[in-house]
Amino acid sequence: MIAGQKSACIAGGGTDPWRATGVAVVALALFLGSWGLLHVGFYTRDQVVDTPVYQRYGDAMRSGQVPYRDFRLEYPPGALPTFVIPSLLRERRDDLDGYERGFEALMWLCGAGLLAAMVAALDALGVRPARIGAAVAFAALAPLALGSVVRTRFDLWPAALTAGALALLLRGRTRLAFAVLGAAVAAKLYPGVLLPLFVAEVWRREGRRAALWASGVFGAVMAAVFLPFAVLGADGLGWSFGRQLSRPLQIESLGSSFLLAAHQAFGLGITMRSGHGSQNLVGTGADVLAGIQTAVQAAALIGIWVWFARGPADGGRLVRAAAAAVCAFVAVGKVFSPQFLIWLVPLVPLVRGRRGLAASAVFGAVLVLTQLWFPFRYWDLVLRFDGLASWLVFVRDLLMVGLLVLLLWPTRRRAGTPRTT
């Protein structure tokens, strides 16, 4: 590996380690405070939770049942620890509150790890302590903007692993970064959109051989997680993938938001049907939009991968491309559940400069707009197509597209310098 190539990507951790530690401690205190506030006041009203489903899976594993073989679930195998650990920690199986407490404690630890990974990533980029503090404070307070969904979904687990993988790559720990990314994909498939970025970065920084070795590590981790269940419960594992790939147009997605807006503005007839664990819009128009969104999503991701691979090696471009790839996956996908926004919490604040500040402001607005209708007006939206909730979803989804454009907009060229992206 050529030293100059490495330094082109890794800015080099110039922050004093004691200052970085102090920033991390303050961020954890903020996160603990925001987590506590999620248990009081309006945050506790009208919740829509997934923990009873997780508990059922965890209790089944505790009793000796094998996932995918003895019972079906839609999540990949890397998610299983978050379901079974709270079950194992309970003394009594009928202690429902005990399961929720254990699950929330586990998610808080994942959130703490996410914040630590952000500090490590920003330190590797050579960011000033004040900027590090602002970024991790945003992430620590994000639960208050998004609401109770943060503590009732397991998405902090893959988000923490993704943030850790990115931080490790920025710090030059290539193979370990790919191993952690493999674990993240095994927990929830969305971090797979970062794999082409990781491969391109290592290929340029360390050469083809290093990129191939790192990719092999990623594949080995994926095989270690998936193969046992593929052998023991191939049908169930295949069903979980099929369930995800065949999902219809979820009511909160971009295409659905246009149909909801048209329903409110012009009286367009729309139909909701529950299925695949969500509430969806169905019919010819919804099916067409679902197909279009899938194509646009694929094109956007390929475009981001190509844009990044053709540009210079730079840690700032890497985090920007990572945020853009996940944003594209969420913003134009045919499914857009509120918890998907958790995936962006450790990524958007890493983007540097005025672009990063603007992106964080837009993303903060997206979080708040989401909480204005979820969970408080969710059932009004899906059962009665409530006007206020419909417009809130529409504006939120447009802002997500705006966030994607902001992340990808070419950098303004200075006089006498070549144009960059």
The 8 nearest C-alpha neighbors of each residue, nearest first, counted from 0:
[[1, 205, 2, 206, 204, 5, 4, 3],
 [2, 0, 4, 3, 5, 205, 204, 6],
 [3, 1, 5, 4, 6, 0, 7, 204],
 [2, 4, 6, 5, 1, 7, 204, 0],
 [5, 3, 204, 7, 1, 2, 6, 205],
 [4, 6, 2, 7, 3, 204, 8, 9],
 [5, 7, 9, 3, 8, 4, 10, 2],
 [8, 6, 4, 5, 313, 312, 9, 3],
 [7, 9, 313, 314, 312, 6, 5, 10],
 [10, 8, 6, 11, 169, 314, 7, 124],
 [11, 9, 124, 125, 123, 6, 8, 12],
 [10, 12, 123, 9, 125, 13, 124, 6],
 [11, 13, 123, 122, 125, 14, 124, 10],
 [12, 14, 125, 11, 15, 122, 123, 126],
 [15, 13, 12, 122, 16, 125, 19, 128],
 [14, 16, 18, 17, 19, 13, 12, 128],
 [17, 15, 19, 18, 20, 14, 21, 13],
 [18, 16, 20, 19, 15, 21, 14, 22],
 [17, 19, 21, 15, 20, 16, 22, 14],
 [18, 20, 16, 22, 21, 17, 23, 15],
 [21, 19, 17, 23, 18, 22, 16, 24],
 [20, 22, 18, 24, 23, 19, 17, 25],
 [21, 23, 19, 25, 20, 24, 132, 26],
 [22, 24, 26, 20, 21, 25, 27, 115],
 [25, 23, 21, 27, 26, 22, 20, 28],
 [24, 26, 28, 22, 27, 23, 29, 21],
 [27, 25, 23, 29, 28, 24, 136, 139],
 [26, 28, 30, 24, 29, 25, 31, 23],
 [27, 29, 25, 31, 26, 30, 32, 24],
 [30, 28, 32, 26, 27, 31, 139, 33],
 [29, 31, 139, 27, 33, 32, 28, 34],
 [32, 30, 28, 34, 29, 33, 27, 35],
 [31, 33, 29, 35, 30, 34, 28, 36],
 [32, 34, 36, 30, 35, 31, 140, 143],
 [35, 33, 31, 37, 32, 36, 30, 142],
 [34, 36, 32, 37, 33, 38, 31, 39],
 [35, 37, 33, 38, 34, 39, 32, 143],
 [36, 38, 34, 42, 35, 39, 147, 33],
 [39, 37, 36, 35, 43, 42, 40, 34],
 [40, 38, 36, 37, 43, 42, 41, 35],
 [39, 41, 42, 43, 38, 44, 37, 36],
 [40, 42, 43, 44, 39, 37, 45, 38],
 [43, 41, 37, 40, 44, 147, 39, 146],
 [42, 44, 41, 38, 39, 40, 46, 45],
 [45, 43, 41, 46, 42, 375, 40, 374],
 [46, 44, 375, 374, 47, 43, 42, 41],
 [45, 47, 44, 374, 48, 43, 147, 375],
 [48, 46, 374, 45, 49, 148, 373, 151],
 [47, 49, 151, 50, 46, 148, 152, 51],
 [50, 48, 52, 51, 151, 152, 53, 47],
 [49, 51, 53, 52, 48, 151, 54, 99],
 [52, 50, 54, 53, 49, 55, 48, 95],
 [53, 51, 55, 50, 54, 49, 56, 48],
 [54, 52, 50, 56, 82, 55, 51, 57],
 [55, 53, 57, 51, 52, 56, 58, 50],
 [54, 56, 52, 58, 53, 57, 59, 51],
 [57, 55, 59, 53, 54, 58, 82, 60],
 [58, 56, 83, 82, 54, 60, 59, 86],
 [57, 59, 61, 55, 60, 56, 86, 54],
 [58, 60, 56, 62, 57, 61, 64, 55],
 [61, 59, 64, 63, 57, 62, 58, 65],
 [60, 62, 58, 59, 63, 57, 87, 83],
 [61, 63, 59, 60, 64, 58, 57, 65],
 [64, 62, 60, 61, 65, 59, 58, 69],
 [65, 63, 60, 59, 69, 62, 66, 61],
 [64, 66, 69, 68, 60, 67, 63, 70],
 [67, 65, 68, 70, 69, 64, 71, 60],
 [66, 68, 235, 71, 232, 70, 236, 69],
 [69, 67, 232, 66, 65, 70, 235, 231],
 [70, 68, 65, 64, 66, 67, 71, 232],
 [71, 69, 67, 66, 68, 72, 65, 64],
 [70, 72, 67, 235, 66, 73, 69, 68],
 [73, 71, 74, 239, 67, 70, 66, 235],
 [72, 74, 239, 242, 75, 71, 243, 240],
 [73, 75, 72, 78, 239, 76, 187, 186],
 [76, 74, 77, 186, 78, 185, 187, 73],
 [77, 75, 78, 79, 185, 186, 225, 224],
 [186, 78, 76, 185, 79, 75, 182, 224],
 [77, 79, 186, 76, 80, 81, 75, 74],
 [78, 80, 82, 81, 76, 77, 83, 75],
 [81, 79, 83, 82, 84, 78, 77, 76],
 [80, 82, 79, 78, 83, 84, 153, 102],
 [83, 81, 57, 53, 79, 80, 84, 56],
 [82, 84, 57, 86, 80, 85, 81, 87],
 [83, 85, 87, 86, 80, 81, 82, 88],
 [86, 84, 101, 88, 98, 102, 87, 83],
 [87, 85, 83, 84, 57, 88, 89, 58],
 [88, 86, 84, 85, 89, 83, 61, 90],
 [87, 89, 85, 86, 84, 90, 101, 98],
 [90, 88, 86, 87, 91, 97, 98, 85],
 [89, 91, 88, 92, 94, 87, 97, 86],
 [92, 90, 94, 93, 89, 97, 95, 86],
 [91, 93, 94, 89, 90, 58, 95, 86],
 [92, 94, 91, 95, 97, 96, 90, 89],
 [95, 93, 97, 91, 92, 96, 98, 89],
 [96, 94, 98, 97, 93, 99, 92, 54],
 [95, 97, 99, 98, 94, 100, 101, 93],
 [98, 96, 100, 94, 95, 99, 89, 101],
 [97, 99, 101, 95, 85, 96, 100, 102],
 [98, 100, 102, 96, 97, 101, 103, 95],
 [101, 99, 97, 103, 98, 102, 104, 96],
 [100, 102, 85, 98, 104, 99, 103, 97],
 [103, 101, 99, 105, 85, 104, 100, 98],
 [102, 104, 106, 100, 105, 101, 150, 99],
 [105, 103, 107, 101, 106, 102, 100, 108],
 [104, 106, 102, 108, 103, 107, 101, 109],
 [107, 105, 109, 103, 108, 104, 155, 110],
 [106, 108, 110, 104, 109, 105, 103, 111],
 [107, 109, 111, 105, 110, 106, 112, 104],
 [110, 108, 106, 112, 107, 111, 156, 155],
 [109, 111, 113, 107, 108, 112, 155, 106],
 [112, 110, 108, 114, 113, 109, 107, 27],
 [111, 113, 109, 115, 110, 114, 159, 116],
 [112, 114, 159, 110, 116, 111, 115, 162],
 [113, 115, 117, 111, 116, 112, 135, 110],
 [116, 114, 112, 118, 117, 113, 23, 119],
 [115, 117, 163, 119, 113, 114, 118, 162],
 [118, 116, 120, 114, 119, 115, 121, 113],
 [117, 119, 115, 121, 116, 120, 122, 114],
 [118, 120, 116, 122, 117, 121, 166, 123],
 [121, 119, 166, 117, 123, 122, 118, 116],
 [120, 122, 124, 118, 123, 119, 126, 117],
 [121, 123, 12, 119, 125, 124, 120, 126],
 [124, 122, 12, 11, 120, 121, 125, 170],
 [125, 123, 10, 121, 122, 126, 11, 12],
 [126, 124, 12, 13, 122, 10, 123, 11],
 [125, 127, 124, 121, 122, 130, 131, 128],
 [126, 128, 130, 129, 131, 125, 14, 122],
 [129, 127, 131, 130, 132, 126, 14, 19],
 [130, 128, 132, 131, 127, 133, 126, 134],
 [131, 129, 133, 132, 127, 128, 134, 126],
 [132, 130, 128, 134, 129, 133, 121, 135],
 [131, 133, 129, 130, 135, 134, 22, 136],
 [132, 134, 130, 136, 131, 135, 137, 129],
 [135, 133, 348, 131, 137, 136, 132, 130],
 [134, 136, 138, 137, 132, 133, 139, 26],
 [137, 135, 139, 133, 138, 134, 26, 132],
 [136, 138, 134, 135, 140, 139, 141, 133],
 [137, 139, 135, 141, 136, 140, 344, 345],
 [140, 138, 30, 136, 137, 141, 29, 135],
 [139, 141, 137, 138, 142, 143, 33, 136],
 [140, 142, 138, 144, 143, 139, 137, 145],
 [143, 141, 145, 144, 146, 140, 149, 33],
 [144, 142, 146, 141, 145, 140, 33, 37],
 [143, 145, 367, 141, 142, 366, 146, 370],
 [146, 144, 366, 142, 370, 143, 367, 141],
 [147, 145, 143, 142, 148, 144, 370, 42],
 [146, 148, 149, 150, 42, 37, 151, 145],
 [147, 149, 151, 150, 146, 152, 338, 145],
 [150, 148, 147, 151, 152, 142, 146, 338],
 [149, 151, 148, 147, 103, 152, 106, 153],
 [150, 152, 148, 48, 149, 50, 49, 147],
 [153, 151, 154, 150, 149, 49, 148, 338],
 [152, 154, 155, 156, 106, 81, 151, 78],
 [155, 153, 156, 152, 157, 158, 341, 338],
 [154, 156, 158, 153, 109, 157, 159, 110],
 [155, 157, 154, 159, 158, 109, 153, 160],
 [158, 156, 183, 160, 159, 154, 186, 155],
 [159, 157, 155, 161, 342, 156, 160, 154],
 [160, 158, 113, 162, 156, 161, 157, 155],
 [159, 161, 163, 157, 183, 158, 162, 164],
 [162, 160, 158, 164, 163, 159, 183, 180],
 [163, 161, 159, 165, 160, 164, 116, 113],
 [162, 164, 160, 116, 166, 161, 165, 159],
 [163, 165, 176, 161, 167, 179, 180, 166],
 [164, 166, 168, 162, 163, 167, 169, 161],
 [165, 167, 120, 163, 169, 168, 164, 119],
 [168, 166, 176, 170, 172, 164, 169, 165],
 [167, 169, 171, 165, 173, 176, 170, 172],
 [168, 170, 166, 167, 171, 9, 123, 165],
 [171, 169, 167, 168, 123, 172, 166, 9],
 [170, 172, 168, 173, 169, 167, 9, 5],
 [173, 171, 167, 168, 175, 170, 176, 174],
 [172, 174, 176, 168, 171, 175, 177, 213],
 [175, 173, 213, 177, 176, 172, 178, 216],
 [174, 176, 178, 177, 173, 172, 179, 167],
 [177, 175, 164, 167, 173, 179, 168, 174],
 [176, 178, 180, 217, 174, 175, 179, 213],
 [177, 179, 175, 217, 181, 180, 176, 216],
 [180, 178, 182, 176, 164, 181, 177, 175],
 [181, 179, 183, 177, 164, 182, 178, 161],
 [180, 182, 217, 178, 184, 179, 183, 221],
 [181, 183, 179, 185, 180, 184, 186, 178],
 [184, 182, 180, 157, 186, 160, 185, 181],
 [185, 183, 188, 181, 187, 190, 186, 182],
 [184, 186, 77, 182, 183, 187, 75, 181],
 [77, 187, 185, 78, 183, 184, 157, 75],
 [188, 186, 184, 185, 189, 157, 75, 183],
 [187, 189, 184, 190, 191, 185, 186, 183],
 [188, 190, 191, 187, 192, 184, 325, 328],
 [191, 189, 184, 192, 193, 188, 183, 161],
 [190, 192, 189, 193, 194, 184, 188, 180],
 [191, 193, 190, 194, 189, 324, 325, 195],
 [194, 192, 196, 191, 190, 195, 321, 197],
 [193, 195, 197, 191, 196, 192, 198, 190],
 [196, 194, 198, 197, 193, 199, 304, 192],
 [197, 195, 199, 193, 194, 198, 200, 304],
 [196, 198, 194, 200, 195, 199, 201, 193],
 [199, 197, 195, 201, 200, 196, 210, 202],
 [200, 198, 202, 196, 197, 201, 308, 195],
 [201, 199, 197, 203, 198, 202, 204, 196],
 [200, 202, 204, 198, 210, 203, 205, 199],
 [203, 201, 206, 207, 210, 199, 200, 205],
 [204, 202, 201, 200, 206, 205, 199, 312],
 [205, 203, 201, 4, 5, 202, 206, 200],
 [204, 206, 0, 201, 202, 203, 209, 1],
 [207, 205, 202, 209, 203, 208, 204, 210],
 [206, 208, 202, 210, 209, 211, 205, 203],
 [209, 207, 211, 210, 206, 212, 202, 205],
 [210, 208, 212, 211, 207, 206, 205, 213],
 [209, 211, 202, 207, 213, 201, 208, 212],
 [210, 212, 214, 208, 213, 209, 215, 207],
 [213, 211, 215, 209, 214, 210, 208, 216],
 [214, 212, 174, 216, 210, 215, 211, 177],
 [213, 215, 217, 211, 216, 212, 210, 218],
 [214, 216, 218, 212, 213, 217, 219, 211],
 [217, 215, 219, 213, 214, 218, 178, 220],
 [218, 216, 181, 214, 178, 177, 215, 220],
 [217, 219, 215, 221, 216, 220, 222, 214],
 [218, 220, 216, 222, 221, 217, 215, 223],
 [221, 219, 223, 217, 222, 218, 181, 178],
 [220, 222, 218, 224, 219, 223, 181, 225],
 [221, 223, 219, 225, 226, 220, 224, 218],
 [224, 222, 220, 221, 225, 226, 219, 227],
 [223, 225, 221, 222, 226, 220, 76, 77],
 [224, 226, 222, 228, 227, 223, 221, 229],
 [225, 227, 229, 222, 228, 223, 224, 230],
 [228, 226, 230, 229, 225, 231, 224, 223],
 [227, 229, 231, 230, 232, 226, 225, 233],
 [230, 228, 233, 226, 232, 227, 231, 225],
 [229, 231, 227, 228, 232, 233, 226, 225],
 [232, 230, 228, 229, 227, 68, 233, 67],
 [233, 231, 68, 67, 228, 235, 229, 234],
 [232, 234, 229, 236, 235, 230, 237, 231],
 [235, 233, 237, 236, 232, 238, 67, 68],
 [234, 236, 67, 238, 237, 232, 233, 71],
 [235, 237, 233, 239, 238, 67, 234, 232],
 [236, 238, 234, 240, 235, 239, 233, 241],
 [237, 239, 235, 241, 236, 240, 242, 234],
 [240, 238, 73, 242, 236, 237, 241, 72],
 [241, 239, 237, 243, 242, 238, 244, 236],
 [242, 240, 238, 244, 243, 239, 245, 237],
 [241, 243, 239, 240, 245, 244, 238, 246],
 [242, 244, 240, 241, 245, 246, 239, 73],
 [245, 243, 241, 242, 246, 240, 239, 247],
 [246, 244, 242, 243, 241, 247, 275, 240],
 [245, 247, 243, 244, 275, 242, 248, 334],
 [248, 246, 249, 279, 245, 289, 333, 286],
 [249, 247, 333, 289, 279, 280, 285, 334],
 [248, 250, 279, 334, 252, 251, 247, 278],
 [249, 251, 279, 255, 280, 252, 278, 248],
 [252, 250, 249, 335, 255, 256, 392, 336],
 [253, 251, 335, 255, 334, 254, 249, 333],
 [254, 252, 256, 255, 396, 331, 257, 251],
 [255, 253, 257, 256, 252, 288, 258, 289],
 [256, 254, 258, 250, 252, 257, 253, 259],
 [255, 257, 393, 259, 253, 258, 254, 392],
 [258, 256, 260, 254, 255, 259, 261, 253],
 [257, 259, 255, 261, 256, 260, 262, 254],
 [258, 260, 256, 262, 257, 261, 389, 255],
 [259, 261, 257, 263, 262, 258, 264, 256],
 [262, 260, 258, 264, 265, 263, 259, 267],
 [261, 263, 267, 266, 259, 260, 265, 264],
 [262, 264, 260, 261, 266, 265, 386, 259],
 [265, 263, 261, 262, 260, 266, 267, 259],
 [264, 266, 261, 262, 267, 263, 260, 268],
 [267, 265, 262, 263, 264, 268, 261, 269],
 [266, 268, 262, 265, 261, 269, 258, 263],
 [269, 267, 266, 262, 270, 258, 261, 265],
 [268, 270, 267, 271, 280, 262, 258, 281],
 [271, 269, 280, 281, 272, 268, 282, 279],
 [272, 270, 280, 279, 281, 278, 381, 273],
 [271, 273, 279, 278, 280, 274, 281, 270],
 [274, 272, 278, 277, 279, 271, 275, 276],
 [273, 275, 276, 277, 278, 272, 279, 246],
 [276, 274, 277, 246, 242, 273, 243, 247],
 [275, 277, 274, 278, 273, 73, 246, 242],
 [278, 276, 274, 275, 273, 279, 249, 250],
 [277, 279, 273, 272, 250, 249, 274, 271],
 [280, 278, 249, 250, 272, 271, 248, 273],
 [279, 281, 271, 270, 250, 248, 285, 249],
 [282, 280, 285, 270, 271, 279, 272, 286],
 [283, 281, 285, 284, 286, 280, 270, 269],
 [282, 284, 286, 285, 287, 281, 288, 280],
 [285, 283, 287, 286, 282, 288, 281, 258],
 [284, 286, 288, 282, 281, 287, 283, 280],
 [285, 287, 289, 283, 284, 288, 282, 290],
 [288, 286, 284, 290, 289, 285, 283, 291],
 [287, 289, 291, 285, 290, 286, 254, 292],
 [290, 288, 286, 292, 248, 287, 291, 333],
 [289, 291, 287, 293, 288, 292, 286, 294],
 [292, 290, 288, 294, 293, 289, 295, 287],
 [291, 293, 295, 289, 294, 290, 331, 296],
 [292, 294, 296, 290, 291, 295, 332, 289],
 [293, 295, 291, 297, 292, 296, 298, 290],
 [296, 294, 292, 298, 297, 293, 299, 291],
 [295, 297, 293, 299, 294, 298, 331, 292],
 [296, 298, 294, 300, 295, 299, 301, 293],
 [299, 297, 295, 301, 296, 300, 302, 294],
 [300, 298, 302, 296, 297, 301, 295, 303],
 [299, 301, 303, 297, 302, 298, 324, 304],
 [302, 300, 304, 298, 303, 299, 305, 297],
 [301, 303, 299, 305, 300, 304, 306, 298],
 [304, 302, 306, 300, 301, 305, 307, 299],
 [303, 305, 301, 307, 302, 306, 308, 196],
 [304, 306, 308, 302, 307, 303, 309, 301],
 [307, 305, 303, 309, 304, 308, 302, 310],
 [306, 308, 304, 310, 305, 309, 303, 320],
 [309, 307, 305, 199, 310, 306, 304, 196],
 [310, 308, 306, 307, 305, 311, 304, 199],
 [309, 311, 307, 308, 306, 312, 420, 419],
 [312, 310, 313, 309, 307, 308, 316, 7],
 [313, 311, 8, 7, 200, 310, 203, 314],
 [312, 314, 8, 316, 315, 7, 311, 317],
 [315, 313, 8, 317, 316, 9, 124, 318],
 [314, 316, 317, 313, 318, 319, 351, 350],
 [317, 315, 319, 313, 314, 318, 320, 307],
 [316, 318, 314, 320, 315, 319, 321, 313],
 [317, 319, 321, 320, 315, 316, 322, 350],
 [320, 318, 316, 322, 321, 317, 350, 323],
 [319, 321, 323, 317, 318, 322, 316, 324],
 [322, 320, 318, 324, 319, 323, 317, 193],
 [321, 323, 346, 319, 325, 320, 324, 347],
 [322, 324, 326, 320, 321, 325, 403, 406],
 [325, 323, 327, 321, 326, 322, 300, 320],
 [324, 326, 328, 327, 322, 323, 329, 321],
 [325, 327, 323, 329, 324, 328, 330, 322],
 [328, 326, 324, 330, 329, 325, 331, 323],
 [327, 329, 325, 326, 332, 330, 296, 324],
 [330, 328, 326, 332, 327, 331, 335, 325],
 [331, 329, 327, 399, 326, 332, 328, 400],
 [332, 330, 296, 292, 329, 327, 253, 328],
 [331, 333, 334, 329, 328, 330, 292, 296],
 [332, 334, 248, 289, 252, 292, 249, 331],
 [335, 333, 249, 332, 252, 248, 336, 251],
 [336, 334, 252, 251, 329, 337, 339, 332],
 [335, 337, 338, 339, 334, 251, 252, 340],
 [338, 336, 339, 340, 335, 369, 148, 373],
 [339, 337, 340, 341, 336, 148, 154, 149],
 [340, 338, 341, 337, 336, 342, 335, 329],
 [339, 341, 338, 342, 343, 337, 344, 366],
 [342, 340, 344, 339, 343, 338, 154, 155],
 [343, 341, 158, 340, 339, 344, 345, 154],
 [342, 344, 346, 341, 340, 345, 347, 322],
 [343, 345, 341, 346, 342, 138, 347, 340],
 [346, 344, 343, 162, 347, 117, 138, 348],
 [347, 345, 343, 322, 349, 344, 348, 318],
 [346, 348, 349, 322, 350, 343, 359, 344],
 [349, 347, 134, 350, 346, 359, 355, 345],
 [350, 348, 347, 346, 351, 318, 134, 121],
 [351, 349, 355, 319, 348, 347, 318, 315],
 [350, 352, 355, 349, 354, 315, 353, 356],
 [353, 351, 355, 354, 356, 350, 357, 349],
 [352, 354, 356, 355, 357, 351, 358, 350],
 [355, 353, 357, 352, 356, 358, 351, 350],
 [354, 356, 350, 351, 358, 352, 353, 357],
 [357, 355, 353, 359, 358, 354, 360, 352],
 [356, 358, 360, 354, 355, 359, 353, 361],
 [359, 357, 355, 361, 360, 356, 354, 362],
 [358, 360, 362, 356, 357, 361, 348, 363],
 [361, 359, 363, 357, 358, 362, 356, 364],
 [362, 360, 364, 358, 363, 359, 357, 365],
 [361, 363, 365, 359, 364, 360, 358, 366],
 [364, 362, 360, 366, 365, 361, 359, 367],
 [363, 365, 361, 367, 362, 366, 368, 360],
 [366, 364, 362, 368, 363, 395, 367, 369],
 [367, 365, 145, 363, 369, 364, 144, 368],
 [366, 368, 144, 364, 370, 369, 365, 145],
 [369, 367, 371, 365, 370, 366, 364, 395],
 [368, 370, 366, 367, 371, 372, 373, 365],
 [369, 371, 373, 367, 145, 372, 368, 146],
 [372, 370, 368, 369, 373, 367, 375, 391],
 [371, 373, 376, 370, 375, 388, 369, 374],
 [374, 372, 370, 375, 377, 376, 369, 371],
 [373, 375, 377, 46, 376, 372, 47, 45],
 [374, 376, 373, 372, 45, 377, 371, 44],
 [377, 375, 372, 379, 378, 374, 373, 380],
 [376, 378, 380, 374, 373, 379, 375, 372],
 [377, 379, 381, 380, 382, 376, 383, 375],
 [380, 378, 376, 383, 385, 377, 382, 381],
 [381, 379, 384, 385, 377, 378, 383, 382],
 [380, 382, 378, 384, 379, 383, 377, 271],
 [381, 383, 379, 378, 380, 384, 271, 385],
 [382, 384, 379, 385, 380, 381, 378, 386],
 [385, 383, 380, 381, 382, 386, 379, 389],
 [386, 384, 380, 383, 379, 388, 387, 389],
 [385, 387, 389, 388, 384, 263, 390, 380],
 [388, 386, 390, 389, 385, 391, 372, 380],
 [387, 389, 391, 385, 390, 386, 372, 380],
 [390, 388, 386, 392, 387, 391, 259, 385],
 [389, 391, 393, 387, 392, 388, 394, 386],
 [390, 392, 388, 394, 393, 389, 395, 387],
 [393, 391, 395, 389, 390, 394, 256, 396],
 [392, 394, 256, 390, 396, 391, 395, 389],
 [395, 393, 397, 391, 396, 392, 390, 398],
 [396, 394, 392, 398, 397, 393, 365, 391],
 [395, 397, 399, 393, 398, 394, 253, 392],
 [398, 396, 394, 400, 399, 395, 401, 393],
 [399, 397, 401, 395, 400, 396, 402, 394],
 [398, 400, 402, 396, 401, 397, 330, 395],
 [401, 399, 403, 397, 398, 402, 330, 404],
 [400, 402, 398, 404, 399, 403, 405, 397],
 [403, 401, 399, 405, 400, 404, 398, 358],
 [402, 404, 400, 406, 401, 405, 323, 326],
 [405, 403, 401, 407, 402, 406, 408, 400],
 [406, 404, 402, 408, 403, 407, 401, 358],
 [405, 407, 403, 404, 408, 323, 402, 319],
 [406, 408, 404, 405, 409, 403, 323, 420],
 [407, 409, 405, 404, 406, 410, 420, 403],
 [410, 408, 420, 407, 411, 419, 418, 412],
 [409, 411, 420, 419, 412, 408, 418, 407],
 [412, 410, 409, 413, 418, 419, 420, 408],
 [411, 413, 418, 410, 414, 416, 417, 419],
 [414, 412, 416, 415, 411, 417, 418, 410],
 [413, 415, 416, 412, 417, 418, 411, 419],
 [414, 416, 413, 417, 412, 418, 411, 419],
 [417, 415, 413, 414, 418, 412, 419, 411],
 [418, 416, 419, 412, 415, 413, 414, 411],
 [417, 419, 412, 416, 420, 411, 410, 413],
 [420, 418, 410, 417, 409, 412, 411, 310],
 [419, 409, 410, 418, 408, 310, 407, 306]]
